[in-house]
Amino acid sequence: MSVFAASVQGSSCRVAQTFAGRSLPALVRVQRSVTAAILLSSPAVASAIPIKPLSAVTSRGFAVRAVQPICAASATMEAAPPAAENPLLQETELPQYDKIKAEHVVPGIRSLLEQLNREIDDLEANVEPTWSGLVEPIERVVDRLGRVWGSVSHLKAVKDTKELREAVEEVQPERVKLSLRLGQSRALYEGFQALKDNGWNDLTEAQRRIVDEQLRDFVHSGVALEGEEKERFNEIAEELSQLATKFSNNIQDATKAFKKLVRDKKDVEGLPQSALAMAAQQAAAEAAKNGTDGPTPTAEDGPWLFTLDAPSFMPVQSHAKNRALREELYRAFLTRASEGDIDNTPIISQVLRLRKEKASLLGYENFAELSMAGKMATLPKAEALLEELRSASFEAAKADLTEVQQFAADNGETETLVQWDVSFWAERLREAKYNITDEELRPYFSLPNVLEGLFGLAKRLFDVDITAADGQAPIWHKDVRFFQVSQNGQPKAYFYLDPYSRPEEKRGGAWMDEVRGQSKVFAPPGQKVRLPVAHMVCNQGNPIGDDPSLMTFREVETLFHEAGHALQHMLTQVEEGLVSGIRGVEWDAVELPSQFMENWCYDRATINTFAKHYQTGELLPSDLFDKLNAARTFRAGSMSLRQIHFATVDLDLHSKFNPSGTQSIFERDQEIAKRTAVMKPLDFDRFLCGFSHIFAGGYSAGYYSYKWAEVLSADAFSAFEDAGLDDDTAVRETGRRFRDTVLALGGSMAPSEVFKAFRGREPSTEALLRHNGLIPATA
């Protein structure tokens, strides 16, 4: 039995444990409970996508998840509009993204907080320990704040401005205070305890989950603390919120600040036409913004502008023959937010100290134990899984590096390879080994065709129809799309899609977030529930000229990944709003549907529905598909080990590391790398200063979740392999079963039980290791 299977046995009793450290706001949309739902701003599920090695899409994961926390703000606001004219305070079906401005934030949020405080006053004065008298009123409070604050935080992630930042910073402490008040209310806590003691038999399984989680989160919000301890706990909560925002802002500022203008053609040799066209387009936009005269930049003659945004950065690392250019961008990326006024180093140290102190106040030995109290895994079981995967990946990663080094030497490279060389030579090796390039594939992956295939897959597996609904909802940018999801001919959900990179205003990475959740409490007249609405946000390359956006295969996988999150949110059958969709799903299980969906990008029947040449309509040739599939496990050991390193560092910093000791965080990172990396990290490596997932997001002491959920997702996909991927009837039947369990049940049931309901057994690591080529296919 694998470590993973052993660790999940009996995990259904996890609901009886506390949700330590899971004070995730409504913005995170993976709401653990009511009191925790609005405590601190955290990233959306993005994101929830893990950080890949630099031979993959490095910043794809930033903000897995990820919309980063927002907190902080401005005192230099324009005259506030009357409340009646404030779009944040107007009750509308969907947020008025086209009307919300920075000057609406401070007066709007303050007015809302005043109203919610009055509602909490009434609740506390008249506690009625029944479902309708206690839980539903609190859901209304949480939902209102979540929707309003969620609109603001979303705009900050996709349409950031100095004024919006300042506005958010001004009201963030006030929002945290309300959250702390709600989470520390003795009257409400006693009301929930009375509901459990006296009304338990009348509750459904989903309602019992909510009550249990609520009681745990009261405790982890500090309800039992008194006097100085309570005061200190609240100070920590407010400071952590502010530090998370500062950390995130520093990364965004550092990324935006770097611009490399190249004029000499020799300096861009090796870069594909698509990368040159994008760089020329960026140069033209920059010239227009600065009012610079001169010839219009072109892909052929330049000049070319490169940034640290993934669609610009990654082609340089993978294709630029100019070693100095690769080094300059690599150094800039690896040292983002690590010096000057935007240095995140002291923020990291303070965050670690405060988290450790918070855990101690709540009776935990370290923050990792606090964080993981509400997850499927325990700290020992997570460490055991990482060690199992490390052992399976390490020798393969060593062989990967040796192969790249030998290939480079055989092809004339005389220098010892360093980090900014590996991606370049690995790409050359992949091209030689599989005779395939991203540029060769791009014409077959136009965004309109990929969406058509994605929607077709949703129909095939889950029997839902997805159709364009553009014009039916306010949007924040002209490129944003709006879609309707229908089931049995009736509307089931809606979602926004914001696909393209906009580094001047939009956070990097890809994520899914909710606009609103399904809930019977907010059902319109004549309806059973309020329908769910989601965001899907990516950062792929923009259309060039008259051509559509031509995607890399990794961008295709990213889109499918975020669709998996969105489908779990939208296809929920749970009517209790606090555990519908992605709400209430344990953090280390939330990536299951997203990583599951990525597998279909390698399924021939699926890829035939969208891999069509954007000009000729020709299907992706069979030989190209075969090469793509063969290349799937290329450097899989290296990619797996990279993720294991991040997860190991995360758990170590939050459990064993002493942030007040003499060893620096960077020295600790280097020490851990001796076991989790086959290439010695560079002395100036400051990647931790850009590690938003754990210092400004929801993955603190939880980054292992990507590997944990990857085990679940690979095993889930193996159910389709067992049924026969060539058997359309079996695929459809298995898809319906996945829909009716993993996607439908949300947080209403323990994830271990949901998985067993779908798979019929405990999960195993076998499928993941087999898919990654780390054990034979016959194992």
Residue pairs with C-beta under 8 A, 6 or more apart in sequence:
2 388
2 764
2 765
2 766
3 381
3 384
3 385
3 387
3 388
3 765
4 385
4 388
4 708
4 711
4 763
4 764
4 765
5 762
5 763
5 764
5 765
6 381
7 376
7 377
7 378
7 381
7 382
7 384
7 385
8 376
8 752
8 755
8 762
8 763
9 762
11 376
11 750
11 751
11 752
12 750
12 752
12 753
14 374
14 375
14 376
14 586
14 750
14 752
15 209
15 212
15 213
15 750
16 212
17 216
17 373
17 374
18 216
18 217
18 219
18 220
18 373
18 374
19 32
19 33
19 36
19 213
19 216
19 217
19 220
19 373
19 374
20 216
20 220
20 359
20 362
20 364
20 369
20 370
20 371
20 372
20 373
20 374
21 220
21 355
21 358
21 359
21 367
21 370
21 371
21 372
21 373
21 374
21 700
21 701
22 32
22 36
22 217
22 220
22 371
22 373
22 374
22 587
23 32
23 35
23 36
23 39
23 40
23 179
23 183
23 217
23 220
23 221
23 237
24 30
24 31
24 32
24 36
24 37
24 39
24 40
24 42
24 698
25 31
25 37
25 38
25 39
25 40
25 41
25 42
25 146
25 149
25 179
26 37
26 38
26 142
26 143
26 145
26 146
26 147
26 149
26 150
27 41
27 42
27 44
27 67
27 70
27 146
27 149
27 150
27 153
27 513
28 41
28 42
28 43
28 44
28 45
28 698
29 44
29 45
29 150
29 513
29 514
29 517
29 569
29 581
29 582
29 583
30 45
30 582
30 583
30 584
30 585
30 587
30 590
30 698
31 37
31 142
31 146
31 578
31 583
31 584
32 213
32 217
32 374
32 584
33 210
33 213
33 214
33 216
33 217
33 578
33 584
34 135
34 138
34 139
34 141
34 142
34 182
34 210
34 214
34 217
34 578
35 179
35 182
35 183
35 188
35 214
35 217
35 218
35 221
36 183
36 213
36 217
36 220
36 221
37 142
37 146
37 578
38 142
38 145
38 146
38 149
38 175
38 178
38 179
38 182
39 176
39 179
39 180
39 183
39 221
39 237
40 69
40 176
40 179
40 237
40 240
40 241
40 244
41 69
41 70
41 71
41 149
41 153
41 172
41 241
41 244
41 245
42 69
42 244
42 697
42 698
43 63
43 64
43 65
43 66
43 67
43 68
43 69
43 511
43 692
43 693
43 696
43 697
43 698
43 699
44 63
44 64
44 65
44 66
44 67
44 511
44 512
44 513
44 514
44 535
45 64
45 65
45 66
45 511
45 512
45 513
45 565
45 582
45 590
45 594
46 61
46 63
46 64
46 65
46 66
46 67
46 509
46 510
46 511
46 512
46 513
46 537
46 562
46 565
47 61
47 62
47 63
47 64
47 65
47 66
47 509
47 510
47 511
47 512
47 562
47 565
48 61
48 63
48 64
48 65
48 66
48 511
48 512
48 565
48 590
48 591
48 594
49 60
49 61
49 64
49 65
49 509
49 510
49 511
49 558
49 561
49 562
49 594
50 61
50 64
50 643
50 646
50 703
50 706
51 58
51 59
51 60
51 61
51 62
51 642
51 643
51 646
51 691
51 693
52 58
52 60
52 61
52 554
52 639
52 642
52 643
53 423
53 635
53 638
53 639
53 642
54 314
54 317
54 330
54 419
54 422
54 423
55 317
55 318
55 422
55 423
55 426
55 427
55 635
55 638
55 639
56 554
56 639
57 310
57 314
57 552
57 554
57 555
57 558
58 310
58 313
58 314
58 317
58 333
59 308
59 309
59 310
59 313
59 508
59 509
59 539
60 310
60 509
60 510
60 554
60 558
61 509
61 510
61 693
62 68
62 251
62 507
62 508
62 509
62 690
62 692
62 693
63 157
63 507
63 508
63 509
63 510
63 511
63 692
63 697
64 509
64 510
64 511
64 693
64 697
64 699
65 509
65 511
65 693
65 697
65 698
65 699
66 509
66 511
66 692
66 693
66 697
66 698
67 153
67 154
67 157
67 507
67 511
67 513
67 537
68 157
68 244
68 245
68 247
68 248
68 251
68 507
68 692
68 696
68 697
69 241
69 244
69 245
69 248
69 696
69 697
70 152
70 153
70 156
70 157
70 168
70 172
70 245
70 248
71 168
71 169
71 172
71 173
71 176
71 241
71 242
71 244
71 245
72 165
72 166
72 168
72 169
72 170
72 172
72 242
72 245
72 246
72 249
73 105
73 106
73 165
73 166
73 167
73 168
73 169
73 170
73 171
73 172
74 102
74 106
74 163
74 165
74 166
74 167
74 169
74 170
75 166
75 170
76 166
77 102
77 103
77 106
77 163
77 166
77 167
77 170
78 103
79 103
80 86
80 103
80 104
80 106
80 107
81 103
81 104
81 107
83 89
83 107
83 108
83 111
84 90
86 104
86 107
86 108
86 111
87 95
87 96
87 99
87 100
87 104
87 108
88 100
88 104
88 105
88 108
88 109
88 112
88 148
88 151
88 152
89 108
89 111
89 112
89 148
90 96
94 473
94 474
94 515
94 533
95 147
95 150
95 151
95 154
95 474
95 515
96 474
97 151
97 154
97 155
97 474
97 475
97 476
98 474
98 475
98 476
99 474
100 151
100 152
100 155
102 161
102 163
102 164
102 166
102 167
103 163
103 167
105 152
105 164
105 167
105 168
105 170
105 171
106 167
106 170
106 171
108 148
109 148
109 149
109 152
109 171
109 174
109 175
110 171
110 174
112 144
112 145
112 148
113 145
113 171
113 174
113 175
113 178
116 141
116 144
116 145
116 178
117 178
117 181
119 137
119 140
119 141
120 141
120 178
120 181
120 182
120 185
123 134
123 137
123 138
123 141
123 187
123 188
124 185
124 187
124 188
125 187
127 133
127 134
127 187
127 188
127 190
127 191
128 134
128 191
129 191
129 192
129 194
129 195
129 198
129 199
130 195
130 199
131 195
131 199
131 202
131 203
131 207
134 188
134 191
134 192
134 195
135 192
135 195
135 207
135 210
135 211
135 214
135 578
136 521
138 182
138 188
139 519
139 521
139 577
139 578
140 521
141 182
142 578
143 516
143 517
143 519
143 521
143 522
143 577
145 175
145 178
147 515
147 516
149 175
150 513
150 514
150 515
152 164
152 168
153 168
154 476
154 513
154 515
154 535
155 164
155 476
156 164
156 165
156 168
157 506
157 507
157 511
157 537
158 476
158 477
158 498
158 502
158 505
158 506
158 507
158 537
159 476
159 477
159 505
159 506
160 252
160 505
160 506
160 507
161 505
165 249
168 245
169 242
169 245
172 241
172 242
172 245
173 238
173 241
173 242
176 237
176 238
176 241
177 234
177 238
179 221
180 221
180 222
180 234
180 237
182 188
182 221
183 217
183 218
183 221
183 222
183 223
184 218
184 221
184 222
184 223
184 225
184 230
185 218
185 223
186 223
188 218
189 215
189 218
189 223
192 211
192 214
192 215
192 218
193 215
195 203
195 211
196 211
196 212
196 215
200 208
200 211
203 211
204 576
205 748
205 749
206 574
206 576
206 579
206 748
206 749
207 576
209 579
209 584
209 747
209 748
209 749
209 750
210 576
210 578
210 579
210 584
213 374
213 584
216 373
216 374
219 362
220 362
220 370
220 373
222 229
222 230
222 233
222 234
222 361
222 362
225 233
225 361
229 361
232 357
232 361
233 358
233 361
236 354
236 357
236 358
236 361
237 358
239 350
239 354
240 351
240 354
240 355
240 358
243 347
243 350
243 351
243 354
244 351
244 695
244 696
244 697
245 696
246 347
247 337
247 344
247 347
247 348
247 351
247 692
247 695
247 696
248 507
248 692
248 696
249 342
250 337
250 342
250 343
250 344
250 347
250 689
251 336
251 337
251 344
251 689
251 690
251 692
251 696
252 507
252 508
253 337
253 342
254 308
254 336
254 337
254 342
254 690
255 307
255 308
255 309
255 336
255 503
255 508
256 307
256 503
256 504
258 307
258 308
258 329
258 332
258 336
259 286
259 305
259 306
259 307
260 305
260 306
260 307
260 325
260 328
260 329
261 283
261 286
261 303
261 304
261 305
261 306
262 268
262 279
262 302
262 303
262 304
262 305
262 306
262 325
263 302
263 303
263 304
264 302
265 301
265 302
266 322
267 322
267 325
268 276
268 279
268 302
268 304
268 320
268 322
268 325
269 320
269 321
269 322
270 319
270 320
270 321
270 322
271 279
271 315
271 316
271 319
271 320
272 315
272 319
272 437
272 438
272 439
273 299
273 439
274 315
274 439
274 442
274 541
274 544
274 550
275 312
275 315
275 316
275 319
276 299
276 300
276 302
276 304
277 299
277 544
277 545
278 311
278 312
278 541
278 542
278 544
279 299
279 302
279 304
279 305
279 306
279 312
280 297
280 298
280 299
280 302
280 303
280 304
280 305
281 297
281 542
281 544
282 304
282 305
282 306
282 307
282 312
283 297
283 302
283 303
283 304
283 305
284 296
284 297
286 292
286 305
287 294
287 297
295 301
297 303
297 304
297 305
306 312
306 313
306 316
306 325
306 329
307 313
307 503
308 329
308 332
308 333
308 336
309 501
309 503
309 508
309 539
310 501
310 508
310 509
310 539
311 501
311 539
311 540
311 541
311 542
312 503
313 329
313 333
316 325
316 326
316 329
317 326
317 329
317 330
317 420
317 423
317 424
318 423
318 424
318 426
318 427
318 438
319 424
319 427
320 326
320 424
321 424
323 415
323 420
323 421
326 420
326 421
326 424
327 420
329 420
330 419
330 420
331 420
331 684
333 690
334 419
334 682
334 684
334 685
334 686
334 687
335 684
335 686
335 689
336 686
336 689
336 690
337 343
337 344
337 689
337 690
338 344
338 345
338 686
338 689
343 689
344 688
344 689
344 690
344 695
345 665
345 686
345 689
347 695
348 665
348 688
348 689
348 695
349 659
349 665
351 695
352 367
352 653
352 654
352 657
352 659
352 665
353 659
353 660
355 367
355 370
355 654
355 700
356 366
356 367
356 659
358 367
358 370
359 365
359 366
359 367
359 369
359 370
362 370
364 370
364 373
366 654
366 655
366 656
367 654
367 655
367 700
367 701
368 379
368 651
368 654
368 655
368 701
369 379
369 655
370 701
371 654
371 700
371 701
371 702
372 378
372 379
372 382
372 701
372 702
374 586
374 587
375 586
375 587
375 588
375 702
375 705
376 586
376 588
376 589
376 708
376 751
376 752
377 385
377 588
377 704
377 708
379 651
379 655
382 588
382 647
382 651
382 704
382 708
383 651
385 704
385 707
385 708
385 711
385 765
386 644
386 647
386 648
386 651
386 704
386 707
388 765
389 640
389 644
389 707
389 765
389 769
390 641
390 644
390 648
390 675
390 676
392 640
392 769
392 774
392 775
393 636
393 637
393 640
393 641
393 644
393 772
393 774
394 637
394 641
394 678
395 637
396 636
396 637
396 638
396 640
396 773
396 774
397 637
397 638
397 640
397 641
397 678
398 637
398 678
399 637
400 635
400 637
400 638
400 678
401 422
401 638
401 678
401 679
403 429
404 417
404 422
404 425
404 426
404 429
405 417
405 425
407 425
407 428
407 429
407 432
408 417
408 421
408 425
408 428
411 425
411 428
413 421
413 425
415 421
417 425
418 682
419 679
419 682
422 679
426 635
430 436
430 631
430 634
431 437
433 631
433 634
434 627
434 628
434 630
434 631
434 634
435 627
436 624
436 627
436 628
436 631
438 552
438 553
440 624
441 552
441 553
441 620
441 624
441 628
442 550
442 551
442 552
443 550
443 613
443 614
443 615
444 611
444 612
444 613
444 614
444 620
444 624
445 550
445 551
445 552
445 553
445 555
445 556
445 610
445 611
446 547
446 548
446 549
446 550
446 551
446 612
446 614
447 499
447 540
447 548
447 549
447 550
447 551
448 548
449 610
449 611
449 612
449 614
450 551
450 556
450 559
450 610
451 497
451 559
451 610
452 609
452 610
453 606
453 607
453 609
453 610
453 611
454 559
454 560
454 563
454 610
455 465
455 466
456 606
456 609
456 610
457 600
457 606
457 609
458 464
458 466
458 485
458 563
458 567
459 465
459 466
460 728
460 731
460 732
460 735
461 731
461 732
461 735
461 736
461 738
461 739
462 567
462 571
462 735
462 736
462 738
462 739
462 743
463 487
463 732
463 735
463 736
463 739
464 485
464 486
464 487
464 492
464 571
465 485
465 486
465 487
466 483
466 484
466 485
466 486
467 483
467 484
467 486
468 481
468 482
468 483
468 484
469 482
469 483
469 484
469 494
470 481
470 482
471 482
472 482
472 484
473 482
473 494
473 496
475 482
475 496
476 498
477 498
477 502
479 498
479 499
479 500
480 496
480 497
480 498
481 496
481 497
481 499
482 494
482 495
482 496
482 497
483 494
483 495
483 496
483 497
484 491
484 493
484 494
485 491
485 492
485 493
485 494
485 495
485 570
485 571
486 492
487 571
491 531
492 531
492 570
492 571
493 518
493 531
493 532
493 533
493 534
493 569
493 570
493 571
494 531
494 532
494 533
494 534
494 570
495 533
495 534
495 535
495 536
495 566
495 570
496 515
496 533
496 534
496 535
496 536
497 536
497 538
498 506
498 535
498 536
498 537
498 538
499 538
499 540
499 549
499 559
500 538
500 539
500 540
500 541
500 542
500 543
500 549
501 508
501 539
501 540
501 541
501 542
506 539
508 539
509 539
510 537
510 538
510 539
510 558
510 561
510 562
511 535
511 537
511 562
512 534
512 535
512 536
512 537
512 562
512 565
512 566
512 569
512 594
513 534
513 535
513 537
514 532
514 533
514 534
514 535
514 569
514 581
514 582
515 533
515 534
515 535
516 522
516 530
516 532
516 533
517 530
517 532
517 569
517 577
517 580
517 581
517 583
518 529
518 530
518 531
518 532
518 572
518 574
518 575
518 577
518 580
518 581
519 529
519 530
519 575
519 576
519 577
519 580
520 528
520 529
520 530
520 575
520 576
520 577
521 530
521 577
522 529
522 530
522 577
523 529
523 530
524 530
528 575
529 575
530 577
532 569
532 570
532 572
532 580
532 581
534 565
534 566
534 569
534 570
536 559
536 562
536 563
536 565
536 566
537 562
538 555
538 558
538 559
538 562
540 549
540 551
540 552
540 555
540 558
540 559
541 549
541 550
541 551
541 552
541 555
542 549
543 549
544 550
547 614
548 614
550 614
551 559
553 601
553 628
556 601
557 598
557 601
560 597
560 598
560 600
560 601
561 594
561 595
561 597
561 598
562 594
563 594
563 597
564 593
564 594
564 595
564 596
564 597
564 598
565 582
565 590
565 593
565 594
567 593
567 597
567 743
568 581
568 582
568 585
568 593
568 742
568 743
568 746
569 581
569 582
570 581
571 739
571 743
571 744
572 580
572 581
572 743
572 744
572 745
572 746
573 740
573 744
573 745
574 580
574 581
574 744
574 745
574 746
574 747
574 748
576 748
577 583
578 584
578 747
579 746
579 747
579 748
580 746
580 747
580 748
581 746
582 590
582 746
582 747
583 746
583 747
584 746
584 747
584 748
585 746
585 747
585 751
586 747
586 750
586 751
587 698
587 699
587 702
587 705
588 702
588 704
588 705
588 708
588 709
589 705
589 708
589 709
589 712
589 751
589 754
589 755
590 705
590 709
591 705
591 706
591 709
591 710
591 713
592 709
592 712
592 713
592 716
592 742
592 751
592 755
593 713
593 742
593 743
594 713
595 706
595 709
595 710
595 713
595 714
596 713
596 716
596 717
596 738
596 742
598 713
599 713
599 714
599 717
599 771
600 606
601 607
602 628
602 629
602 632
603 725
604 625
605 725
605 726
605 728
607 620
607 625
608 619
608 620
611 619
611 620
611 625
612 618
612 619
612 620
613 619
632 771
632 773
633 771
633 772
633 773
636 772
636 773
636 774
637 772
637 774
638 678
640 707
640 772
640 774
641 676
641 677
641 678
642 677
643 706
643 707
644 676
644 707
645 672
645 673
645 676
645 677
646 691
646 693
646 703
647 703
647 704
647 706
647 707
648 672
648 675
648 676
649 668
649 669
649 672
649 676
649 688
650 693
650 694
650 699
650 700
650 701
650 702
650 703
650 704
651 701
651 703
651 704
652 668
652 672
653 659
653 665
653 668
653 694
654 694
654 700
654 701
655 701
657 663
657 665
657 668
659 665
663 671
665 688
666 685
666 686
666 688
669 681
669 685
669 687
669 688
670 681
670 685
673 680
673 681
688 695
693 699
693 703
694 700
694 701
694 702
694 703
699 705
710 768
711 763
711 764
711 765
711 767
711 768
712 751
712 755
712 763
714 767
714 768
714 770
714 771
715 755
715 759
715 763
715 764
715 766
715 767
715 768
716 738
716 742
716 755
716 758
716 759
717 767
717 771
718 766
718 767
719 734
719 738
719 758
719 759
720 731
720 734
720 735
721 767
723 730
723 731
723 733
723 734
724 730
724 731
725 731
737 758
738 758
741 754
741 757
741 758
742 754
742 755
742 758
745 754
745 757
749 757
752 762
755 762
755 763
756 762
766 775
766 779
769 775
769 779
770 776
770 777
770 779
